[in-house]
């Protein structure tokens, strides 16, 4: 048992400087810093993200209210956008159940920002500018999800069948390992190939912006049905083998978003995952009118780790999770 911090004081001072540089970056662009609650009444439906429950009981009351620590400030920030906030950003703690490892902590610092009037390509420009400022990197490489799979895995991710993806995994000497019982889910195979074949080969010399994901991985992004095959206006950022950010040209249609949430719940039920409630306040904000915008979430602890050359997240934060346990 140790009471001491996992990062050195010199690292913490440099971390504070990086965070100030991030704030200066947004101030120079007249993007408003906002502060939304960490407690939420509903968590995300995404089957691959689990919120941490938090119970609230009012003094003198008999009932306990089920709350959650936020997995991301996304829903609250989009409610602000729908209320007319204009461009906004936030640095705050986010929490996810079960995430613990070299590059994962259950509590982490997230940077999230939204740009009305931007598509995902324009937002990628701004993400690249921030990385160049903080990491001193050259201009990021851009490659589509399909082109990356064809170049590094030798397969078209949009058109390949589950059997073809399985054969591709065997060709690259990897095996399907997941807690989910169904290996017939195409996205599981795509994720396996992405993490084991594509990711290790990209973003070593400069950051890589991977864009235009399969529509089955759209999450909260718009889908461009006019393209063949259709693609989701989504991007992810990688550097030195680490995923840094995930961004969308945001879906505005509440009916489409509700259907995606319901599909998530069906997947959860089929795979014996915990049932959760849909966030109706978020859908009401979409109904009221989310402006055309793009948004991105970036892991600040990972950014600091890369900027300062730390080997693990523990060296980039004041107290890692092991220093919190009894």
ZADO-1210 file (C-alpha; in nm, 4 decimals, padded with zeros to 6 digits):
<atoms>
<atom x="00.0000" y="00.0000" z="00.0000" code="UNK" pos="1"/>
<atom x="00.1365" y="00.3431" z="-00.0946" code="UNK" pos="2"/>
<atom x="-00.0019" y="00.6876" z="-00.0249" code="UNK" pos="3"/>
<atom x="00.2305" y="00.8576" z="-00.2726" code="UNK" pos="4"/>
<atom x="00.1315" y="00.9898" z="-00.6174" code="UNK" pos="5"/>
<atom x="00.2073" y="00.7811" z="-00.9268" code="UNK" pos="6"/>
<atom x="00.3270" y="01.0837" z="-01.1267" code="UNK" pos="7"/>
<atom x="00.6268" y="01.2913" z="-01.0268" code="UNK" pos="8"/>
<atom x="00.5709" y="01.6498" z="-00.9219" code="UNK" pos="9"/>
<atom x="00.7667" y="01.7613" z="-01.2294" code="UNK" pos="10"/>
<atom x="00.5255" y="01.5652" z="-01.4483" code="UNK" pos="11"/>
<atom x="00.2249" y="01.7160" z="-01.2727" code="UNK" pos="12"/>
<atom x="00.3590" y="02.0663" z="-01.3358" code="UNK" pos="13"/>
<atom x="00.4042" y="01.9869" z="-01.7050" code="UNK" pos="14"/>
<atom x="00.0559" y="01.8325" z="-01.7111" code="UNK" pos="15"/>
<atom x="-00.0863" y="02.1583" z="-01.5742" code="UNK" pos="16"/>
<atom x="00.0952" y="02.3508" z="-01.8483" code="UNK" pos="17"/>
<atom x="-00.0513" y="02.1234" z="-02.1163" code="UNK" pos="18"/>
<atom x="-00.4013" y="02.1708" z="-01.9797" code="UNK" pos="19"/>
<atom x="-00.3506" y="02.5475" z="-01.9830" code="UNK" pos="20"/>
<atom x="-00.2299" y="02.5302" z="-02.3453" code="UNK" pos="21"/>
<atom x="-00.5486" y="02.3415" z="-02.4336" code="UNK" pos="22"/>
<atom x="-00.7612" y="02.6133" z="-02.2737" code="UNK" pos="23"/>
<atom x="-00.5633" y="02.8819" z="-02.4564" code="UNK" pos="24"/>
<atom x="-00.6193" y="02.6930" z="-02.7843" code="UNK" pos="25"/>
<atom x="-00.9966" y="02.7168" z="-02.7438" code="UNK" pos="26"/>
<atom x="-00.9953" y="03.0696" z="-02.6057" code="UNK" pos="27"/>
<atom x="-00.8119" y="03.1872" z="-02.9183" code="UNK" pos="28"/>
<atom x="-01.0958" y="03.0391" z="-03.1248" code="UNK" pos="29"/>
<atom x="-01.3704" y="03.1946" z="-02.9085" code="UNK" pos="30"/>
<atom x="-01.5051" y="02.8533" z="-02.8092" code="UNK" pos="31"/>
<atom x="-01.6945" y="02.8702" z="-02.4808" code="UNK" pos="32"/>
<atom x="-01.5821" y="02.6488" z="-02.1919" code="UNK" pos="33"/>
<atom x="-01.8800" y="02.4819" z="-02.0226" code="UNK" pos="34"/>
<atom x="-01.9296" y="02.2712" z="-01.7126" code="UNK" pos="35"/>
<atom x="-02.2023" y="02.0047" z="-01.7045" code="UNK" pos="36"/>
<atom x="-02.2964" y="01.7613" z="-01.4222" code="UNK" pos="37"/>
<atom x="-02.0982" y="01.4435" z="-01.3686" code="UNK" pos="38"/>
<atom x="-02.4109" y="01.2726" z="-01.2375" code="UNK" pos="39"/>
<atom x="-02.6679" y="01.1569" z="-01.4927" code="UNK" pos="40"/>
<atom x="-03.0077" y="00.9932" z="-01.4600" code="UNK" pos="41"/>
<atom x="-02.9449" y="00.7679" z="-01.7616" code="UNK" pos="42"/>
<atom x="-02.6309" y="00.6091" z="-01.8973" code="UNK" pos="43"/>
<atom x="-02.5372" y="00.5210" z="-02.2558" code="UNK" pos="44"/>
<atom x="-02.6933" y="00.2274" z="-02.4403" code="UNK" pos="45"/>
<atom x="-02.3681" y="00.1420" z="-02.6214" code="UNK" pos="46"/>
<atom x="-02.3149" y="-00.2306" z="-02.5478" code="UNK" pos="47"/>
<atom x="-01.9384" y="-00.1825" z="-02.5250" code="UNK" pos="48"/>
<atom x="-01.9512" y="00.0972" z="-02.2657" code="UNK" pos="49"/>
<atom x="-02.0731" y="00.0417" z="-01.9088" code="UNK" pos="50"/>
<atom x="-02.1498" y="00.3252" z="-01.6698" code="UNK" pos="51"/>
<atom x="-02.0651" y="00.3199" z="-01.2987" code="UNK" pos="52"/>
<atom x="-02.3804" y="00.3411" z="-01.0821" code="UNK" pos="53"/>
<atom x="-02.4182" y="00.6090" z="-00.8166" code="UNK" pos="54"/>
<atom x="-02.7052" y="00.6033" z="-00.5662" code="UNK" pos="55"/>
<atom x="-02.8658" y="00.9236" z="-00.4365" code="UNK" pos="56"/>
<atom x="-03.0939" y="00.9458" z="-00.1358" code="UNK" pos="57"/>
<atom x="-03.2351" y="01.2798" z="-00.0244" code="UNK" pos="58"/>
<atom x="-03.2074" y="01.3603" z="00.3455" code="UNK" pos="59"/>
<atom x="-03.5275" y="01.2522" z="00.5162" code="UNK" pos="60"/>
<atom x="-03.6466" y="01.0611" z="00.2111" code="UNK" pos="61"/>
<atom x="-03.7312" y="00.6931" z="00.1891" code="UNK" pos="62"/>
<atom x="-03.6487" y="00.6269" z="-00.1744" code="UNK" pos="63"/>
<atom x="-03.3122" y="00.5890" z="-00.3423" code="UNK" pos="64"/>
<atom x="-03.2608" y="00.7206" z="-00.6949" code="UNK" pos="65"/>
<atom x="-03.0439" y="00.5277" z="-00.9376" code="UNK" pos="66"/>
<atom x="-02.7914" y="00.7649" z="-01.0982" code="UNK" pos="67"/>
<atom x="-02.4712" y="00.7126" z="-01.2977" code="UNK" pos="68"/>
<atom x="-02.1326" y="00.8753" z="-01.3208" code="UNK" pos="69"/>
<atom x="-02.1102" y="01.0042" z="-01.6765" code="UNK" pos="70"/>
<atom x="-01.9224" y="00.8031" z="-01.9370" code="UNK" pos="71"/>
<atom x="-01.8916" y="01.1252" z="-02.1409" code="UNK" pos="72"/>
<atom x="-02.0427" y="01.4766" z="-02.1262" code="UNK" pos="73"/>
<atom x="-02.1820" y="01.4290" z="-02.4793" code="UNK" pos="74"/>
<atom x="-02.5550" y="01.4207" z="-02.4077" code="UNK" pos="75"/>
<atom x="-02.5448" y="01.7201" z="-02.1733" code="UNK" pos="76"/>
<atom x="-02.3326" y="01.9230" z="-02.4143" code="UNK" pos="77"/>
<atom x="-02.5700" y="01.8494" z="-02.7014" code="UNK" pos="78"/>
<atom x="-02.8558" y="01.9739" z="-02.4833" code="UNK" pos="79"/>
<atom x="-02.6604" y="02.2999" z="-02.4509" code="UNK" pos="80"/>
<atom x="-02.6072" y="02.3111" z="-02.8284" code="UNK" pos="81"/>
<atom x="-02.9803" y="02.2619" z="-02.8859" code="UNK" pos="82"/>
<atom x="-03.0423" y="02.5513" z="-02.6457" code="UNK" pos="83"/>
<atom x="-02.8259" y="02.7802" z="-02.8618" code="UNK" pos="84"/>
<atom x="-02.4871" y="02.7723" z="-02.6885" code="UNK" pos="85"/>
<atom x="-02.2801" y="02.7950" z="-03.0060" code="UNK" pos="86"/>
<atom x="-01.9340" y="02.6310" z="-03.0153" code="UNK" pos="87"/>
<atom x="-01.8419" y="02.4773" z="-02.6795" code="UNK" pos="88"/>
<atom x="-01.5762" y="02.2639" z="-02.5139" code="UNK" pos="89"/>
<atom x="-01.5329" y="02.0938" z="-02.1792" code="UNK" pos="90"/>
<atom x="-01.2562" y="01.9195" z="-01.9845" code="UNK" pos="91"/>
<atom x="-01.4042" y="01.6942" z="-01.7198" code="UNK" pos="92"/>
<atom x="-01.3787" y="01.3561" z="-01.5533" code="UNK" pos="93"/>
<atom x="-01.5521" y="01.0607" z="-01.7170" code="UNK" pos="94"/>
<atom x="-01.6058" y="00.7147" z="-01.5692" code="UNK" pos="95"/>
<atom x="-01.6362" y="00.3685" z="-01.7221" code="UNK" pos="96"/>
<atom x="-01.6901" y="00.0353" z="-01.5562" code="UNK" pos="97"/>
<atom x="-01.4254" y="-00.2309" z="-01.6094" code="UNK" pos="98"/>
<atom x="-01.1729" y="-00.0130" z="-01.7955" code="UNK" pos="99"/>
<atom x="-00.8354" y="-00.0794" z="-01.6308" code="UNK" pos="100"/>
<atom x="-00.4979" y="-00.1373" z="-01.7925" code="UNK" pos="101"/>
<atom x="-00.1905" y="00.0276" z="-01.9411" code="UNK" pos="102"/>
<atom x="-00.4012" y="00.2719" z="-02.1435" code="UNK" pos="103"/>
<atom x="-00.7299" y="00.2528" z="-01.9512" code="UNK" pos="104"/>
<atom x="-00.8459" y="00.3925" z="-01.6182" code="UNK" pos="105"/>
<atom x="-01.2014" y="00.3781" z="-01.4777" code="UNK" pos="106"/>
<atom x="-01.1753" y="00.7543" z="-01.4055" code="UNK" pos="107"/>
<atom x="-01.0084" y="00.9730" z="-01.6659" code="UNK" pos="108"/>
<atom x="-00.9915" y="01.3302" z="-01.7934" code="UNK" pos="109"/>
<atom x="-01.1825" y="01.3862" z="-02.1168" code="UNK" pos="110"/>
<atom x="-01.1735" y="01.6820" z="-02.3539" code="UNK" pos="111"/>
<atom x="-01.4847" y="01.7157" z="-02.5662" code="UNK" pos="112"/>
<atom x="-01.5786" y="01.9918" z="-02.8082" code="UNK" pos="113"/>
<atom x="-01.8467" y="02.0752" z="-03.0650" code="UNK" pos="114"/>
<atom x="-01.8332" y="02.2968" z="-03.3700" code="UNK" pos="115"/>
<atom x="-02.1632" y="02.4095" z="-03.5284" code="UNK" pos="116"/>
<atom x="-02.1270" y="02.4393" z="-03.9044" code="UNK" pos="117"/>
<atom x="-01.8353" y="02.1910" z="-03.9225" code="UNK" pos="118"/>
<atom x="-01.8456" y="01.8521" z="-04.0906" code="UNK" pos="119"/>
<atom x="-01.6146" y="01.5776" z="-03.9654" code="UNK" pos="120"/>
<atom x="-01.3436" y="01.6654" z="-04.2170" code="UNK" pos="121"/>
<atom x="-01.3293" y="02.0256" z="-04.0920" code="UNK" pos="122"/>
<atom x="-01.3178" y="01.9085" z="-03.7322" code="UNK" pos="123"/>
<atom x="-01.0306" y="01.6752" z="-03.8198" code="UNK" pos="124"/>
<atom x="-00.8365" y="01.9846" z="-03.9284" code="UNK" pos="125"/>
<atom x="-00.8834" y="02.1369" z="-03.5838" code="UNK" pos="126"/>
<atom x="-00.7938" y="01.8152" z="-03.4025" code="UNK" pos="127"/>
<atom x="-00.4732" y="01.8019" z="-03.6075" code="UNK" pos="128"/>
<atom x="-00.3921" y="02.1618" z="-03.5093" code="UNK" pos="129"/>
<atom x="-00.4332" y="02.0763" z="-03.1406" code="UNK" pos="130"/>
<atom x="-00.2087" y="01.7705" z="-03.1703" code="UNK" pos="131"/>
<atom x="00.0589" y="01.9743" z="-03.3456" code="UNK" pos="132"/>
<atom x="00.0455" y="02.2266" z="-03.0600" code="UNK" pos="133"/>
<atom x="00.0606" y="01.9766" z="-02.7729" code="UNK" pos="134"/>
<atom x="00.2596" y="01.6872" z="-02.9212" code="UNK" pos="135"/>
<atom x="00.4748" y="01.8894" z="-03.1653" code="UNK" pos="136"/>
<atom x="00.3824" y="01.6416" z="-03.4382" code="UNK" pos="137"/>
<atom x="00.3884" y="01.6916" z="-03.8157" code="UNK" pos="138"/>
<atom x="00.0631" y="01.7154" z="-04.0085" code="UNK" pos="139"/>
<atom x="-00.1478" y="01.4066" z="-03.9460" code="UNK" pos="140"/>
<atom x="-00.1980" y="01.1429" z="-04.2120" code="UNK" pos="141"/>
<atom x="-00.5554" y="01.0840" z="-04.3266" code="UNK" pos="142"/>
<atom x="-00.6759" y="00.7473" z="-04.4457" code="UNK" pos="143"/>
<atom x="-01.0266" y="00.6097" z="-04.4810" code="UNK" pos="144"/>
<atom x="-01.1325" y="00.3059" z="-04.2794" code="UNK" pos="145"/>
<atom x="-01.1739" y="00.1086" z="-04.6031" code="UNK" pos="146"/>
<atom x="-00.8343" y="00.2094" z="-04.7435" code="UNK" pos="147"/>
<atom x="-00.6608" y="00.1212" z="-04.4144" code="UNK" pos="148"/>
<atom x="-00.8162" y="-00.2271" z="-04.4097" code="UNK" pos="149"/>
<atom x="-00.7337" y="-00.2876" z="-04.7749" code="UNK" pos="150"/>
<atom x="-00.3739" y="-00.1683" z="-04.7282" code="UNK" pos="151"/>
<atom x="-00.2888" y="-00.3424" z="-04.4019" code="UNK" pos="152"/>
<atom x="-00.5337" y="-00.6349" z="-04.3766" code="UNK" pos="153"/>
<atom x="-00.5935" y="-00.6998" z="-04.7464" code="UNK" pos="154"/>
<atom x="-00.9722" y="-00.6951" z="-04.7226" code="UNK" pos="155"/>
<atom x="-01.2636" y="-00.4583" z="-04.7928" code="UNK" pos="156"/>
<atom x="-01.4338" y="-00.4042" z="-04.4547" code="UNK" pos="157"/>
<atom x="-01.7602" y="-00.2799" z="-04.6041" code="UNK" pos="158"/>
<atom x="-01.8167" y="-00.5699" z="-04.8441" code="UNK" pos="159"/>
<atom x="-01.6514" y="-00.8644" z="-04.6665" code="UNK" pos="160"/>
<atom x="-01.8686" y="-01.1353" z="-04.5115" code="UNK" pos="161"/>
<atom x="-01.8185" y="-01.2718" z="-04.1591" code="UNK" pos="162"/>
<atom x="-01.6592" y="-01.5839" z="-04.3093" code="UNK" pos="163"/>
<atom x="-01.4153" y="-01.3725" z="-04.5104" code="UNK" pos="164"/>
<atom x="-01.3254" y="-01.1650" z="-04.2041" code="UNK" pos="165"/>
<atom x="-01.2709" y="-01.4831" z="-04.0021" code="UNK" pos="166"/>
<atom x="-01.0424" y="-01.6190" z="-04.2752" code="UNK" pos="167"/>
<atom x="-00.8546" y="-01.2868" z="-04.2770" code="UNK" pos="168"/>
<atom x="-00.8024" y="-01.3113" z="-03.9005" code="UNK" pos="169"/>
<atom x="-00.6689" y="-01.6665" z="-03.9346" code="UNK" pos="170"/>
<atom x="-00.4400" y="-01.5538" z="-04.2184" code="UNK" pos="171"/>
<atom x="-00.2895" y="-01.2972" z="-03.9807" code="UNK" pos="172"/>
<atom x="-00.2553" y="-01.5634" z="-03.7085" code="UNK" pos="173"/>
<atom x="-00.5000" y="-01.4053" z="-03.4655" code="UNK" pos="174"/>
<atom x="-00.7970" y="-01.5577" z="-03.2904" code="UNK" pos="175"/>
<atom x="-01.1348" y="-01.4170" z="-03.1988" code="UNK" pos="176"/>
<atom x="-01.1369" y="-01.3491" z="-02.8255" code="UNK" pos="177"/>
<atom x="-01.4382" y="-01.1734" z="-02.6709" code="UNK" pos="178"/>
<atom x="-01.6683" y="-01.1892" z="-02.3719" code="UNK" pos="179"/>
<atom x="-01.9602" y="-01.1741" z="-02.6120" code="UNK" pos="180"/>
<atom x="-02.0908" y="-01.5176" z="-02.7124" code="UNK" pos="181"/>
<atom x="-02.1675" y="-01.4515" z="-03.0789" code="UNK" pos="182"/>
<atom x="-01.8825" y="-01.4643" z="-03.3284" code="UNK" pos="183"/>
<atom x="-02.1351" y="-01.3951" z="-03.6046" code="UNK" pos="184"/>
<atom x="-02.1350" y="-01.0236" z="-03.5265" code="UNK" pos="185"/>
<atom x="-01.9411" y="-00.8649" z="-03.8130" code="UNK" pos="186"/>
<atom x="-01.8386" y="-00.5689" z="-03.5989" code="UNK" pos="187"/>
<atom x="-01.6575" y="-00.7998" z="-03.3567" code="UNK" pos="188"/>
<atom x="-01.4424" y="-00.9309" z="-03.6391" code="UNK" pos="189"/>
<atom x="-01.3800" y="-00.5808" z="-03.7736" code="UNK" pos="190"/>
<atom x="-01.2745" y="-00.4617" z="-03.4285" code="UNK" pos="191"/>
<atom x="-01.0433" y="-00.7607" z="-03.3900" code="UNK" pos="192"/>
<atom x="-00.8738" y="-00.6878" z="-03.7235" code="UNK" pos="193"/>
<atom x="-00.8562" y="-00.3157" z="-03.6460" code="UNK" pos="194"/>
<atom x="-00.6864" y="-00.3630" z="-03.3092" code="UNK" pos="195"/>
<atom x="-00.4569" y="-00.6519" z="-03.4053" code="UNK" pos="196"/>
<atom x="-00.3689" y="-00.5830" z="-03.7693" code="UNK" pos="197"/>
<atom x="-00.4420" y="-00.2218" z="-03.8662" code="UNK" pos="198"/>
<atom x="-00.3681" y="-00.0196" z="-03.5519" code="UNK" pos="199"/>
<atom x="-00.0146" y="-00.1573" z="-03.4939" code="UNK" pos="200"/>
<atom x="00.0849" y="-00.0410" z="-03.8437" code="UNK" pos="201"/>
<atom x="-00.0499" y="00.3144" z="-03.8398" code="UNK" pos="202"/>
<atom x="00.0382" y="00.6386" z="-03.6639" code="UNK" pos="203"/>
<atom x="00.3956" y="00.5591" z="-03.5671" code="UNK" pos="204"/>
<atom x="00.5686" y="00.8647" z="-03.7170" code="UNK" pos="205"/>
<atom x="00.2736" y="01.1048" z="-03.7126" code="UNK" pos="206"/>
<atom x="-00.0879" y="01.0901" z="-03.5944" code="UNK" pos="207"/>
<atom x="-00.3367" y="00.9148" z="-03.8214" code="UNK" pos="208"/>
<atom x="-00.6951" y="01.0283" z="-03.8758" code="UNK" pos="209"/>
<atom x="-00.9004" y="00.7212" z="-03.9670" code="UNK" pos="210"/>
<atom x="-01.2342" y="00.8282" z="-04.1167" code="UNK" pos="211"/>
<atom x="-01.5610" y="00.7097" z="-04.2764" code="UNK" pos="212"/>
<atom x="-01.6478" y="00.4030" z="-04.0697" code="UNK" pos="213"/>
<atom x="-01.8957" y="00.1256" z="-04.1579" code="UNK" pos="214"/>
<atom x="-02.2577" y="00.2267" z="-04.1007" code="UNK" pos="215"/>
<atom x="-02.2916" y="-00.0487" z="-03.8380" code="UNK" pos="216"/>
<atom x="-02.0440" y="00.1515" z="-03.6279" code="UNK" pos="217"/>
<atom x="-02.2066" y="00.4910" z="-03.6784" code="UNK" pos="218"/>
<atom x="-02.2978" y="00.5322" z="-03.3086" code="UNK" pos="219"/>
<atom x="-02.4108" y="00.8988" z="-03.2998" code="UNK" pos="220"/>
<atom x="-02.2744" y="00.9962" z="-03.6416" code="UNK" pos="221"/>
<atom x="-02.4577" y="01.0819" z="-03.9621" code="UNK" pos="222"/>
<atom x="-02.4670" y="00.8207" z="-04.2376" code="UNK" pos="223"/>
<atom x="-02.4010" y="00.9241" z="-04.5963" code="UNK" pos="224"/>
<atom x="-02.6402" y="00.6971" z="-04.7820" code="UNK" pos="225"/>
<atom x="-02.5603" y="00.8592" z="-05.1173" code="UNK" pos="226"/>
<atom x="-02.2162" y="00.6971" z="-05.1243" code="UNK" pos="227"/>
<atom x="-02.1498" y="00.3418" z="-05.2422" code="UNK" pos="228"/>
<atom x="-02.1166" y="00.1735" z="-05.0082" code="UNK" pos="229"/>
<atom x="-02.2767" y="00.4084" z="-04.7520" code="UNK" pos="230"/>
<atom x="-02.0419" y="00.5228" z="-04.4737" code="UNK" pos="231"/>
<atom x="-02.0697" y="00.6822" z="-04.1301" code="UNK" pos="232"/>
<atom x="-01.9236" y="01.0348" z="-04.0943" code="UNK" pos="233"/>
<atom x="-01.7051" y="00.9286" z="-03.8048" code="UNK" pos="234"/>
<atom x="-01.3318" y="00.9459" z="-03.7366" code="UNK" pos="235"/>
<atom x="-01.0791" y="00.8188" z="-03.4848" code="UNK" pos="236"/>
<atom x="-00.7273" y="00.9436" z="-03.4093" code="UNK" pos="237"/>
<atom x="-00.4269" y="00.7176" z="-03.3464" code="UNK" pos="238"/>
<atom x="-00.0672" y="00.7895" z="-03.2507" code="UNK" pos="239"/>
<atom x="00.2071" y="00.5529" z="-03.1357" code="UNK" pos="240"/>
<atom x="-00.0423" y="00.2658" z="-03.1180" code="UNK" pos="241"/>
<atom x="-00.2835" y="00.4574" z="-02.8932" code="UNK" pos="242"/>
<atom x="-00.6370" y="00.5672" z="-02.9773" code="UNK" pos="243"/>
<atom x="-00.6591" y="00.9335" z="-02.8801" code="UNK" pos="244"/>
<atom x="-00.9951" y="01.0610" z="-03.0023" code="UNK" pos="245"/>
<atom x="-01.3300" y="00.9694" z="-03.1527" code="UNK" pos="246"/>
<atom x="-01.5399" y="01.2195" z="-03.3501" code="UNK" pos="247"/>
<atom x="-01.8676" y="01.2451" z="-03.5412" code="UNK" pos="248"/>
<atom x="-02.0551" y="01.4656" z="-03.7820" code="UNK" pos="249"/>
<atom x="-02.3416" y="01.4534" z="-03.5377" code="UNK" pos="250"/>
<atom x="-02.6734" y="01.2840" z="-03.6100" code="UNK" pos="251"/>
<atom x="-02.9590" y="01.5343" z="-03.5693" code="UNK" pos="252"/>
<atom x="-03.2629" y="01.3142" z="-03.6353" code="UNK" pos="253"/>
<atom x="-03.4181" y="01.1995" z="-03.3062" code="UNK" pos="254"/>
<atom x="-03.6168" y="00.9157" z="-03.4645" code="UNK" pos="255"/>
<atom x="-03.3027" y="00.7685" z="-03.6201" code="UNK" pos="256"/>
<atom x="-03.1159" y="00.8092" z="-03.2926" code="UNK" pos="257"/>
<atom x="-03.3958" y="00.6391" z="-03.0980" code="UNK" pos="258"/>
<atom x="-03.3844" y="00.3448" z="-03.3391" code="UNK" pos="259"/>
<atom x="-03.0101" y="00.3102" z="-03.2855" code="UNK" pos="260"/>
<atom x="-03.0593" y="00.3154" z="-02.9089" code="UNK" pos="261"/>
<atom x="-03.3293" y="00.0480" z="-02.9373" code="UNK" pos="262"/>
<atom x="-03.0974" y="-00.1637" z="-03.1528" code="UNK" pos="263"/>
<atom x="-02.8353" y="-00.1323" z="-02.8783" code="UNK" pos="264"/>
<atom x="-03.0874" y="-00.2538" z="-02.6206" code="UNK" pos="265"/>
<atom x="-03.1782" y="-00.5536" z="-02.8386" code="UNK" pos="266"/>
<atom x="-02.8092" y="-00.6392" z="-02.8662" code="UNK" pos="267"/>
<atom x="-02.7720" y="-00.6061" z="-02.4899" code="UNK" pos="268"/>
<atom x="-03.0645" y="-00.8405" z="-02.4282" code="UNK" pos="269"/>
<atom x="-02.9411" y="-01.0956" z="-02.6813" code="UNK" pos="270"/>
<atom x="-02.5959" y="-01.0986" z="-02.5220" code="UNK" pos="271"/>
<atom x="-02.7109" y="-01.0959" z="-02.1576" code="UNK" pos="272"/>
<atom x="-02.5772" y="-00.7476" z="-02.0904" code="UNK" pos="273"/>
<atom x="-02.7374" y="-00.5150" z="-01.8317" code="UNK" pos="274"/>
<atom x="-03.0511" y="-00.3351" z="-01.9473" code="UNK" pos="275"/>
<atom x="-03.0431" y="00.0453" z="-01.9331" code="UNK" pos="276"/>
<atom x="-03.2938" y="00.3225" z="-01.9952" code="UNK" pos="277"/>
<atom x="-03.2813" y="00.5487" z="-02.3001" code="UNK" pos="278"/>
<atom x="-03.1953" y="00.9107" z="-02.2183" code="UNK" pos="279"/>
<atom x="-03.5231" y="01.0795" z="-02.3118" code="UNK" pos="280"/>
<atom x="-03.3975" y="01.4288" z="-02.2294" code="UNK" pos="281"/>
<atom x="-03.1223" y="01.3899" z="-02.4864" code="UNK" pos="282"/>
<atom x="-03.3735" y="01.2778" z="-02.7503" code="UNK" pos="283"/>
<atom x="-03.5989" y="01.5705" z="-02.6575" code="UNK" pos="284"/>
<atom x="-03.3060" y="01.8046" z="-02.7254" code="UNK" pos="285"/>
<atom x="-03.2656" y="01.6489" z="-03.0716" code="UNK" pos="286"/>
<atom x="-03.6374" y="01.7000" z="-03.1270" code="UNK" pos="287"/>
<atom x="-03.6008" y="02.0655" z="-03.0325" code="UNK" pos="288"/>
<atom x="-03.3255" y="02.1052" z="-03.2903" code="UNK" pos="289"/>
<atom x="-02.9574" y="02.0193" z="-03.2641" code="UNK" pos="290"/>
<atom x="-02.7632" y="02.2484" z="-03.5000" code="UNK" pos="291"/>
<atom x="-02.5631" y="02.0897" z="-03.7792" code="UNK" pos="292"/>
<atom x="-02.2324" y="02.0278" z="-03.6034" code="UNK" pos="293"/>
<atom x="-01.9404" y="01.7967" z="-03.5482" code="UNK" pos="294"/>
<atom x="-01.7974" y="01.6896" z="-03.2153" code="UNK" pos="295"/>
<atom x="-01.5015" y="01.4971" z="-03.0808" code="UNK" pos="296"/>
<atom x="-01.3922" y="01.3418" z="-02.7514" code="UNK" pos="297"/>
<atom x="-01.0199" y="01.3186" z="-02.6712" code="UNK" pos="298"/>
<atom x="-00.8466" y="01.1437" z="-02.3821" code="UNK" pos="299"/>
<atom x="-00.6359" y="01.4071" z="-02.2032" code="UNK" pos="300"/>
<atom x="-00.4472" y="01.1575" z="-01.9856" code="UNK" pos="301"/>
<atom x="-00.3343" y="00.9703" z="-02.2978" code="UNK" pos="302"/>
<atom x="-00.2384" y="01.2998" z="-02.4610" code="UNK" pos="303"/>
<atom x="-00.0268" y="01.3935" z="-02.1578" code="UNK" pos="304"/>
<atom x="00.1285" y="01.0463" z="-02.1524" code="UNK" pos="305"/>
<atom x="00.2386" y="01.0837" z="-02.5144" code="UNK" pos="306"/>
<atom x="00.3530" y="01.4444" z="-02.4741" code="UNK" pos="307"/>
<atom x="00.5720" y="01.3643" z="-02.1740" code="UNK" pos="308"/>
<atom x="00.6931" y="01.0206" z="-02.2810" code="UNK" pos="309"/>
<atom x="00.5318" y="00.8302" z="-01.9937" code="UNK" pos="310"/>
<atom x="00.5141" y="00.4543" z="-02.0416" code="UNK" pos="311"/>
<atom x="00.1695" y="00.4134" z="-01.8826" code="UNK" pos="312"/>
<atom x="-00.1247" y="00.6303" z="-01.7814" code="UNK" pos="313"/>
<atom x="-00.0249" y="00.5847" z="-01.4171" code="UNK" pos="314"/>
<atom x="00.2803" y="00.8020" z="-01.4781" code="UNK" pos="315"/>
<atom x="00.0673" y="01.0797" z="-01.6280" code="UNK" pos="316"/>
<atom x="-00.1942" y="01.1164" z="-01.3504" code="UNK" pos="317"/>
<atom x="-00.1601" y="01.2164" z="-00.9870" code="UNK" pos="318"/>
<atom x="-00.3008" y="00.8941" z="-00.8419" code="UNK" pos="319"/>
<atom x="-00.3653" y="00.5843" z="-01.0499" code="UNK" pos="320"/>
<atom x="-00.6468" y="00.3467" z="-00.9614" code="UNK" pos="321"/>
<atom x="-00.4246" y="00.1166" z="-00.7560" code="UNK" pos="322"/>
<atom x="-00.3527" y="00.4078" z="-00.5183" code="UNK" pos="323"/>
<atom x="-00.7270" y="00.4499" z="-00.4558" code="UNK" pos="324"/>
<atom x="-00.7985" y="00.0931" z="-00.3471" code="UNK" pos="325"/>
<atom x="-00.7823" y="-00.0170" z="00.0155" code="UNK" pos="326"/>
</atoms>
